[in-house]
Structures are given as C-alpha cells and as structure tokens.
Amino acid sequence: MDNSVLEIENGIVKKCIDKNVVNVVIPDGVTEIESSAFYDCTKLETIVIPQSVNKIGACCFVNCEKLKSVELPQGITEIHDYTFSGCKSLTSLIIPDSVTKICTGIVGDCISLESLKIGSGVKEIEKKWQFDNCPSLKKIVLADDLEKIDSGLFDALSQDYEIICTEGSKIFKAINRSAKLKVHIKALAAQVQIDTLQKEKQQESVEDFFSKLLADKKDCLFKILAQTKTATVVFVGIACNNVVLKLGTEISKWADKVKKIPSILSDTAKSVKDIYDEILAAKLSLGEIPAKLVSDVSLKHDDNGELRLYSKGRLPAGLNFSDVKCLKLFGITEIDYSAFAKCESIKEVSLPEGLTVINSSAFDRCVSLESVKIPKTVTEIGYRAFSGCSALALVAISDGISKIESCTFGFCSSLSEIVLSDTITEIDFSAFQKCTSLEKVYIPKNVTKIGIEAFGGCTSLSNIEFGGTVEQWKAVVARDRWNKNTPAKCVKCTDGEVALT
C-alpha cells in the first residue's frame, strides 16, 4: 500500500495519514493495527483486514462514522477498549472464535448496529459502557460453547432485543438460569425450532426435485444456497454454464419453468446473451450468491477454461476460479473486494452491462489478464482494482467514471494504451504508476486534479496530450512527482505546449 495512505513499519499499521480516505485494503503480512490508527477517519466506508493481523489496538476505528461493515480475521485474541466506538453506520459485527476478551465499550454509540455475534472463545466481556447508545441492536447471536454471561451485560439496550442461540446448548442453559435474560430467548428458541423443521422439510423436497431433474446429467452440480419463508435460492452448474436461481417456496409454482434449465445450460454453442435471454424467457429470476456460503459453491468450466456465471446483485469474494481462462459474467451489479485477486489463469473477462461497482482489488494481480472493457454502467472502480495485471495491454474507461482511484492500474507493465472518457475529473495518486509500456496518454479536458506519481515510473511515456487549452492545464492541480521518471518533455494542449520540469 502507498505510504501516502498508511504509515506501516515492521508489519504494524501506525496510522492512516489520509483522514479523508474512503476505501482501505491493508496488505498481506501486516500483523498489527496500532491504537487510534484510523481515529476520526470520518469518510472511511470499507476496510479489508488480512488474516495475518492478530492484534487491533484500542480506539482503532473511533468515529469512523461511515464504516458500514468490517470482517475481523481469525487469530485476534482481544478486542481492545472503544475499538468501534462512534461507528454510526456499522450495522453488524462478528467477533471471531479466537477472541477471548472483549474490553470496555467496543461498540458504544454505534447507533445503526443491528446485530452482534459473539464467538465461542470469549471468556470475558467488560460490562462498562459496553452497549451505550446502541438503540438499533436487536439481535445478539451467542456461540453454543459459551458457558456464562453476566445478567446485566445488556442493561443498556431496549427491552425488545433477542438472544439467538441453539436450544439445549451450554449458553442456552446458562441464560435460562437468569430471570433477567431468559425472557429474551424463550419464545425465540421455540420459533427457531419450528423454523428449522420447516426448512428441513422444504429442503428435502427441493433436493428431491432437482435430483430427479438432473439424474441423466453425468457432469452437473446442484446446491441449495438459501431458504427463507418466501424464497429458495439454488445453484446449478452444467457444462461451463453456472446459474443462481431465486425460486418461490412452493415447488408446484416453478417446477415447469425450472424443467427447461438442463436443456438451456447444456447448449454451449449458444452465446452467453442467448442463454441469459432464454433464462429470462422462461420467466425465471436470477438469485444472489450469499457471501457466507461461497465455500459451498463449486463453479464449472469447460476443458478450454471457459466459465459463464449468471447471477444477480453482488458477486462475493472467495469463489474458486482456479484454471479459469475465459470468464463471462451476466446479471451482476457489483464485484466484491478482491473477488478475483491473484486469479493467475484468467486471460479474458467479459463484464455485463448493468454492472455499477468494481470494488477495491477486484482483479488485483491477475497476471494473465490481457484486456478489459469497462461497461458504460460502471460508476465506481475501487483502489487497486487492476493493480499488478502485468499482461493487461488495453483499458477503456466508460463514461460513468469520474475518478481514477489510487493504484487502480499501477504496475500494469504491459499496458500500452488507455482510453479515458471526458467524464473523468480526477486521477488519484499512483493510478498508473510503473506502467512501463505506456507511450502515450490523453488526459481529458475536465480533469482538474492529478495525484502524486499518478504516472510515476512510466518510463516509456513520451507523449502526453491534454484535451483542454494551455490556460486550463495550468489550472490543473498536478501534485509533485505526478510524472516522475517519465521521458515526456511537455504537455500538448489544444492551443500550445506546456514544458514539464
């Protein structure tokens, strides 16, 4: 990670230098985040913490008002004082099983926090200011192996909160020994038991239906991904076609439609769009892959490495794309953080119209990826989205993008051509750093800011053109070293040239 965002020494994140940062990906190998490292980063919305981190200091994320979610790595043993205090947009938090102690006020003033899951390793929870001003917290999930919990721990909460745990478990018995706490679990536990029986019956019927439907398909995959009172989400993979379907709860209402799926997916001679159109023509709805179930989904590709995926919503990280060379996506609107990071075999990616967000590090270090066309519907490309794609030769940025984030195409050493749309107004630091094959770049006239080393280390960049006048170029805020180690001697404008120093 660039030192202008984080200060890192000896594997320890000391502090976040840019208090206006929106997205942060902490690099692998970091073992500790120091106390108050992200204190008052009020615009921080997302942060990716690697599994190598085993310690997070006190007050680390205090007043990160826009932070909506955070995944804590297994290996952390203690949640220190006020870690997430004042994170007003945080809606859920999962305490890993490796944590043994939760210190004072870790979620105080988290006014949007709706659910909290406490892992089985927790032996001690400080009561002081623990849930102060958490008016939205209604669900607390406790691991089965927890043996005790203080009856006054949740006193600061409103009286309509629910404690969720398995009926008959150690913690269930412990809670029932507390007159104060058991009123919050009794009715819920009974309902959980009823819901479980209903889901088991429903699942058995769905599995039976698909087992019969796919019986003559030798090489196919099927998985129930989710079941609720209103819908069933299933995954089916045949040949190189993979589809996620959202179905109703009554099989009789969708059975005839789904019977068309084996023939639709088996026809690999048809284009991706043709198959997608047939799925829609059958009046079937695409579903979304739940992030927590990615390890249960095995995607299919053909002998040539082609894989097609039809789903909706957010494509989560964690799916296995090993040996996939050609990836064709349809229906998704967002690509998760690091969804394809280090997928070294992918050479070609087809992104669907309707895609709006490519999150940070989505294709980071896809070293075989040769070209990518960003659909016009994309409005946001995150930090390091294509960083280290050393085979990437051509990039075309769609009209919906206004900012090239930091390090987005950094270290793309084969990148020889970039097409930037006129909607772009800012090129952030290190955006194209060390794109050593880049010889020419056209900077749109609406660009008003270029960050540090945006084109630093582009050792072949000899021709820089600007779509505006000399006067407009001089008004551009170009940070020091934006063109460090580039051979270009000037910027060519529409009415003249400006010498570079």
N, C-alpha and C positions, 0 to 999 in steps of 0.2 A: 504493500500500500504506500502511496505517496506521502512523504513526510509533512506535506503541507496540510494533510487531513489529520493524521495521527502521529503522535510522538511515541516511538517504540524503541525501547532499549533492553537488550538482553532478554528478548521474549516477553517483555512486560509493556502493556499499553499504559503510558504515563498520563497522557491527557489527549483530548480532542482539541486541536488548535482552532479548527473552523467551527465556531459555535452555530453557524447557520447551515451546517451540513444536514442533508435530508436522508440520505441512504448511506449506510456504512457496512462494509464487509471486512471483518477482521481476518487477516491472513492466517493460514495454517501455520502451526508452530508456536504461536503465541500461547503462553501458559497462564498469564495473569492479567487482569484488568485492575489497575490501581484505584484506590479510593477517590471518589469525585471525578473520575476520568471524563465522564460525559455530563457533569453537573451543568444545569442551565442550557443544555443543547435543545432549545425550545422548538426547533423545527425538525428535529430528528424523528423520522417516521418508521424506519426499519433498520434493524441491525442483525447481521449474521455473525454468530459467535461459533468458532470452530470447536470440534470435540477436544482439541488439545488444551483448552482453557480449563484449569482446575481451581481457580480462585478469582472471585469478584469482590472487590473491596467495598467498604461502607460508602453510602451516599453516591454510588456509582452513576445512577441514572436519575438522580433527583431533579424534578421539574422538567423532565423531557415530556412536555405537555402533549406532543403529537404522536408519541410512540404507541402504536396500536397493539403490537404483539412482539414477543421475544421468546426464542427457544433456548432454554438453558441446557448446556451439554452435560451428559453423564460424566461423573468424575468430580464435580463440585461437591464439597462436603459441608459447606456452611454458607448460608445466606446472611450477609452482614447487615448491620443497622441501616435502616432507611434506604435500602438499595433502590427501590422503585417508588419511593415517596413522591407524590405530586405528579405521577404519570397519569394525567387526567383522561387520556384517550385509551389507556390499556384496558382491554375487555376480558382477557383471560390470562391465567398464569399456571404453569405446571411445574411443580417442584420435583426434580429428579429423585429417583430412589437412592442415589448416592449421598444425598444431603442428610446430615444427622442433626443439624441445629439450625433453627430459624430465629434470627435475632430480632431486636426491637423494631417495630413499625415499618416492616419492609414494604407494605402496600398502603400506608397511611395516605389519605387524600387522593386515592385512586377512585375518582368519583364514577368512572364508567365501568369499573371492574365488575363483571357479572358472574364469573366462575373461577374457582381456585381448586387445584388438585394437589394434594399433599402426598408425597411418595412414602414408601414403606420404611425407608431408612431413618426417618425423622424420630429422634428420641427426645428432643427438647424444643419447645416453642415459647419464646418470650411473650408474655401477655401485654406488656406495657405498650400502649398506643398502637397495637397491632392492626386493628381494623377501624381506626378512627376515620370518620368521614368516607365510608365506603357504602353509600346508600343504594348502589345497584347490585351489590353482592348478594345473590340469592341461592347460589349452588356451591356447595363445598364437597368435593369428592375426596374420600379418605381411603387409603390403601387398606386391604384386608388385614395385613400383618401388623398394623399399628395396635399397640396394646393399651395405651392410655391417652387421655386428652383432658386438659383442665376444663372443668364445667363452666368456668367463667370466661373462657377464651373468646367467645363470640358475643359477649355482652354489648359491645358497641354497635352490633348490627340490628336492623329492624327485625321484628319478630316473625316475619314470613319467610325466612331463609330455610333451605332444605339441606340436610346432610345426606349424601349419597354414598352408600357402601353395600357390600354383599350381605344379605340376610344370613345370620348364623356365623359370620366371621368374628375374629377376635375383637375388632373395633366396634362391630355392631353390638356385641355383648357388653362391651365397656360403656358405650353410650347409653344403653338401656339401664345401666346402673345409676345414671344421673337423671334425677327428676327434671332438671332444667333442660337437658339436651334431648331426651328421648322423645319429647313431643314433636321434634323436628324430623324424626326419622320413621316413626311408627307407620303412618299412613303411606309414606313414600315407599318404604320397603315392601309393603304388601302390593302396591301398584307395580313395582319393579318385577315382582314375581309373576304377576298376571301378564305384564307386557312380554316377559321372557318366554312364557308358554305360548303366547300368541305368535311371536316371531319364529319360534321353533317350528310350529305347525305350518306357518306361511312359507318358511324357507324350505321345508321338506317338499311342499307342493311345487314350488318353483324349480327346485333342483330336479324333481321327478320329470317335470315338463321338458326341461332343456336336455336332460339325459336321453329321453326318447327322441327329441328333435334332432340331436346331433349324433345319434347312435351309429349312422352309416358314414360319418366323417372320421377318417382314421387320424388325421392330424389337426386337431382343433383344441381350443381352450375355452373354458367357461368358469366364471366366478361370480357369486353374489357379493356385491360390494357394500350395499347398504339396504336396510329395510326399516321403514317407519310406518306410522299408521296410515299414511297417504300415498306412499310410493315405494317401489323396489328398483334399485339400480343394479344392473348386471353388466358384466364384461364378456364379450365373445370375440375370439380370435380364430380366423380361418385363413389359411394361406398367408399372405402378407397383410391382410386387412384386419384391423382391430377396431371394434366399436364398443362404446359405452352407451347403454340404453337406459332411459328412465321410464319405467313402466308403472302402471297402477297396481293396486293391491289385489284386484280381482282378475284372476287369470283368464276367465271367460271373456273379458272385455278387450284383451290384447293378444290372445293366442293366435287368431287367424293372421294378424298382421306380422307377428314375430316368425311365423312359419315361413315367411319369404326370406328371412335373413340368411339361411345357409346358401341358397342359390345366389343371392346378391353378393355375398362376400367371397364366394368361390370363383367368381368370374374375374380373374386377374387381368384379362385382356382389356377390360374397360378402364377408362381413366378414373382418377380419384374423384373428379367432379361428377362423372356419370354415376358412380356408386353412391356418392353423397346424395345426388338427386333422387336415386331410387329409394334410399332410406327415407327421405322426406316424403316421397310419393306414396310410400307405404303407410304414411301418417304415424311414423314412429318418432319419438322425441329423443334427442341425444341427452346423455347424463354426464355428470362431472365425476372425475376420479377423486375420492376422498383422500386428502393428504396423508392421513394416518394409516391408510391401507396400501400405500404404494409397494410395500414389500410383498404383498399378496398378489400383485398383478404381474404376470409374465407376458410380455408382448411378443408377437410373432413377426418374423421377417422371412423372406424367401432366400433361396440359395445365392442370389446376387446381392443380398444385403439390403433389399428394399423393404421399408416398413411404412405402412399407412395407418394413421390413427384418426378416428372420428370421435370427438367428444366435445363437450361444451365447457364454458367457464374457464377456470384457472387450471393450467397444466402443472401439477406439482413436481417438485424436485424429488429425486430418489428412485425414479423408474430406471430400469436396466436397458441401456441402448448399446450394449456390447455387440460388436460385429455388424452394427447397422452402418451402411454406407450412404444410403439414399433415404431421407426422411421426408414424408409428406403429411402435413397436418391439415385437418379440416374441422371447423366449428369452434375452436378455442378462441378466447378473447384475451387471455393473459398467460404469459410464460413465467413460471416461478423463478425465484432466485436460484442460480446455479443448476437449473433444470438439466442442462446438457454439459455442464462443466467437465472438462477432461474426457469427453467422448471422442477419443482419438481416431476412431474409424470413420466418422461421419464426413463425407465429402460434399454432399448436396442437401440443402434444406429448402423445402417449399413451405412458405408461411402463408396462412389463409387470409383472405380479405375478411375484415371483421376483427382481426387481432388489434388490440389497442395498446397493450403494455408488454414490453420486453424488459424484465427486471434485471437487476444487477447480476453480473457474472453468468448470465443465462447460457452463453456459449463460450465462456472463458476457457482458453487453451484447447479448443477443438482444432488440433494442429493439422488436420487433413481437410478442413472446410475450405472450399475453393471460391465460392461466390455466394452472395445472399442479396435478395431483393426485398427491401422493407415495404410492406403494403402501405397504401395511402391512408389506411385507417389507423395506423400506429401513431400515437401521440406522445409516447414516452419510451425512451431507451435508457436503461439504468447504467450506473457506473460499472466499468469493466465488462460490459455485455459481450463484446467480441475480442477482448484483450488476449493477446498471445495466439491468435489464429494465424499461425505463421504461413499457411498456404493460401490465405484469403487474398485474392488478386483484385476483385472488383466489388465496390459497395455503392449502392444507390439509395440515398436517403429520401424518404417520402415527404410530401408537402405538409404532413401533420406535425412534423417535428420542429420545435423552436429552439432547442438547445442540445448540443452535443456534450454529454456529461463527461466528467473527468475519466481518462484512461479507457474510454469506450472502445477505441480501436488501437490502443497502444500496443507496440511490439508485434504488429502485423507486418512482418518483414517482407512479404511478397506483394503487399498492397501497392498497385501501380496506378490505380485510377479510383477516384472518389467523385460522386456526383452529389453535390449539396443543394438542397432546394432553397428557394428565395425566402422561405418562411423562417429560416434559421436566423436567430438574433445573437446567439452566444455560443462560443466554442470554448469549453472549460479546459482547465489545466491538464496537460499530458494526453489530450484527446486522441492525437495521432502520433504520440511520441515514439521515436525509433521505427517509424515506417520507412525503412531504408531503401525501398524500391520506388517510393513515390517521387516522381519527377516534376509533376505539375499539379497545382491546386487552384481551383476557382473559389474565391470567398464571396458569398452573396452580398449584395449591397446593403441588406438590412442588418448585417452583423455589426454590433456595437461594442462587443467585448470579446477579447481573446485572452485566455489564461496562460499562466506560466508554463513554458515548454509545451504548448499545445501542439507545435510541430517540431519540438526539440529532438535532435538526433536524426532528423530526416535527411540523411547525408547525400541523397540524390536530388533533393528538391531545389531545382534551379529556376523554376518559373512559377511565380506567384501572381495571380491576377485577382483584381477586386472589381466587383460589379458596379461600384459607385465612382464618384469623382475623387480627385485628389483632396479636396476640402472635406469630403465625407470620410475618407480614410484617416485623415489627421484627427478626426473626432472620435475614431475608434479607440477604446481603452485597451491597448495591447500591453499586457504585463511584461516585465523584464524577462528576457530569455525565451520569449514565445517562439522564436525561430532559431534557437541555439543550435550551432553546428550545422546549419543549412547553407548551401553554396549560393543561394539566391542573393543577388545584389540590390534588387529593388522590388517594389510592388507596382505592377502595371494597372493603372486606373483607366477609366474611360476617356479621360482628358489629359493624361500625362503619367509620369512616373514619380514614385517617392523612394529615395535611396534608403537602404537598410544599413544599420550600423551593427 
